[in-house]
Amino acid sequence: MDYFDDLVFVNHGQCEGVSTYAENRIFDGYYGIQFIYRGDVEVHTGGNPPEVSTGPGVFVTGPGIPFSYGSPEGTIRFQAHLCFRGPRVERYIKSGLIPLREKNLFIRLRDPEQFLRKLRSVFTLLRVPGLNQHARAVLLLEELLLEISEQPAMADKLYNHYAGALLALRDRIAHEPALGWNFRSEAARMSLSYVHFRRLFKQVTTWAPGAFLLECRLRRAEKLLMSTHMRISEIAQECRFNDEFHFSRIFKKHGSVSPSLFRSRYGIQ
């Protein structure tokens, strides 16, 4: 299976309850995911000032600059790492899949427990020689890198205070898009100005709140068009569009086809 041979795993592992410190470590020709799943870590590159954060979170190491990292004095950390190199990795770099930074190194994760499970799954695959095991490990690595690259850039204090509530709100909107959502009220509930709420929501979810709500309503409308015989006017009302004309115009703008044509292609007969 030559398709996955352009990536080599250099080393991997995890350590629990350690207080070691790596000073000016050089990663010669390879990159690494460094995941702190519990405890504090101090990390910096070159002559930049140290950054101290509390896990769970991740930073990415790579060639070209020295990295210093470890536990602040009197503390311990729980850490897992996965290092890799190869032509495929260079494509990751060019496409922006690997976030290379020299400052603001620590990246928060929306679901750190799931991230750790996937990382351990890679470790399990790498213990068994074989082309299929290697291929699956590469695919899981790409999932991990995608999760890292899509995380919001947000200061720890803001992330810890608001991320949970904003992600819960996102999930509620996705579950019940037909409710009469009022984002000014949601902002007030979090003691945020509306402008600040919109900015934080986009940082955490990558969507502006209004755009996310519209996307969820359109997906709900698609499901109804495919799975029911409801009239288009009824679907427009169900998904909280002003009327059938408004719904049809927005639907076609976002999907390039009208609701009636979409139904004729994908709906039940």
N, C-alpha and C positions, 0 to 999 in steps of 0.2 A: 504494500500500500504506500507507494512513493509520495502520494499527495501530502502526507504529514511529515515527511522526512526532513523538511527544511526548518524544523525547530528541534532543538536539543535541550533537555532539562539538565541543568548543571548540578544543582543540589536542592535539597528540600529537608524540612524537619520542623520540629517544634520543641520549645523548652518551657518549663513551668517553674515559676518562683525563682527566677534568676535576677541577679543584680549587676551583671557584667556590663562593660562599656567598651564599645569599639571606637577607637580614635583614628580619624582620618583614613578610614577604610577605602580602598580602591576596588571597584568592581570592574575588573579588566575584561572588557568585551562582552559582558552579560548584564542582564537586568533582573531585578528582584521585586517581588511583592513581600513587604514586611508588615505583617498583621499583628497588632497588639490587641489581644482580645480581653485582657484584664491588666490593671495596674497602670502606672505612670511611665512615660517615656520622654526623654530629652533628645532632640535630634537637630542637627544643623549641617549645612554644607559649607565647605571652605571656610572663609572668614565671616560668614553670616552669623548673627547672634543666635544662641540656642532657643529652640521653641519647645515648651513643655506642655504635654497634653495627657489626658487620661483616656485609656481605652474604654470601649472598643473603637478602633480606627486603623487606618492603613497609611503607609507611605511607600513610595516607589523609589528604588535605588537603581543607579545605572552608571555606565562608564563616563569618564571625562572629568568628573569632579569628585573630591574626597567627601565621604559621609562620616559623620560622627554621631553615634546614638547609643543610648543605654538608659539604665534606671537612674533617676535622681538619687542623691545620697540618702540612705536610710529606707529606700523603697525597693520593691521587687516588681517584676512584670511577667506576664505570660504571653509568649510570642510564637508565631508560626511564620515560616518563610518558604518561598518557592522561587527559584532562580532559573533563568532560561536564556538562550541565545539562538541566533540563526537568521537566515534571510527572511523568514516569515516575520520575525520580530522587527526587522527593519521596516517592513510594510506596516506593521502596527504603529511604529513611530511616525511614519509619513502621513498616515491617515488620522492621527490624533487619538488612537485607541489607548495609547499609554501616555498618561499625563506626566510630563517631565518638568519638575520645578526645582528651583534652588531656594525658594522661600515659601511660606505657608504650606509646608510639606504634609501635614497631617490631614487626612481626608476622612470625614465621617461617613458611615454606611447606614443606609436605611434599615437593613436587616442583617446585622452582624452575625447572628446565630446561623442564619442560612449560609452566609459567606463562609463561616468556619466549617460548616458541614461539607460544602463543595470543595473547600481547600483540602480537607481530610480525605475526601473521595479521590482527589488527584493523588495524594500520597499513597493510598491503597492501590490505585492503578499502577503507579510507578514501581511498586514492590514486585510486580509480576512481569517478567519479560514477555514481549509479544507485540506484533504490529497493531492489533486491534486495541490493546490496552493503551499503547502510546497514542493512537489516534483519538481515543476517548479522553485521554488526559489533555491533549491539545485543545479539544473542543471545550472542555471544562475550564481550561485556562482562559480561553476567549470569553466565556461567560463571566468569569471573575473580572477580567479587564474591562468588559463592558459595564459591569456594575460599578467599578471604580470611576470610570470616565463619566458616567451620568450622574454622579453625586453632586449636590449643590455646593458651590463655594460659599461657605458661611462661617462666620466666627463661632468658636465653640459656645460662647455664652448665648448667642442668638439661637444656635442650633438646639442646644439643650433645652432652652426655654420654649421654643415654638414649633420645632419640627414635628413632634409627636401629634400635636393638635392639628397642624396643617395637613399632615398625611391622613389623619383620621377623617378630617373634613373632605379631603379628596375622595376617600373611599366611600363616604356617605353620599357624595354627589354622584359617583359612578353607580351606586346601588339604587338611588332614587332620583334620577335626573328630572323627573316630571314635577317634583316639588317646586314651590315658589321660592326659590333660593334668593336671599337678600344678603349680598356680600358686605354691605355696610353694617348690617346687624351682626354678621359673623366677625367682622373686624372689631366692633365694639365689645363683643363677648370676650375677645382676647386682649382687650384694652390697647388696641392698636388704632392708629389713624387709618383711614381707608387707603391712602397712598402707600403707607408702610405695609399694610396687609397685602396689597396687590404685589408689591415688590418681593416680599418674603414668600408668598404663595408660589410665585414664578421661580424663585431660587430653589425651593424645595421640590416642586413638582415638574418644573420646566415648562409649565403652562400658565398663562394669565388666567385668572379664575373664570372670567366670562367666556373665554375661548374654550376652556376645559368643559364648562357646562354645556356649551353648544355642541361640542364634539360628542359628549355623552348622550345628548338628546338625539343627535343624528344617528348614532349607533342604535339607540333604542328604536328609532323610526325604521331603520334598515331591518331590524329583527322582526318588527311587526309587518313590514311589507313582504318579507320572505315567508313568514309562518302563519299569517292570518288572512282572512278575506275582508278585514275592516276597510271601509271606504277611506280614501286618501284624506278627506276632510276630517274624518274621525281620528285618524292617526295624527294629523296636524294638531287637533285639540288635545289628544292624549299626551303629546310630547311638548305641549305648551308653546306652540307657535301661534302667531296672531290669527292666521286663517290659512286656508288651503293654498292661496296664491303665494303668501309669504313663505310658507313651508316649501313649496315647489321651487321657488326661486333660490332659497338658501341651499336646499338639497342639491340642486343642479350645479350651483356655484362650487360646492365642495366635492361633488362626486362626478361631475361632467355628464351625468345623465339625469333625466327627470324621474320622479318617483314611479310614474306609471311604466316607464321603460325598464327601470330597475326591477320592478315586480314581474314584468313579463319575462325577464331573463332569469331571475333567481327565485321567484315566488313559487308557492305550491300551486299545482294545476287543479 
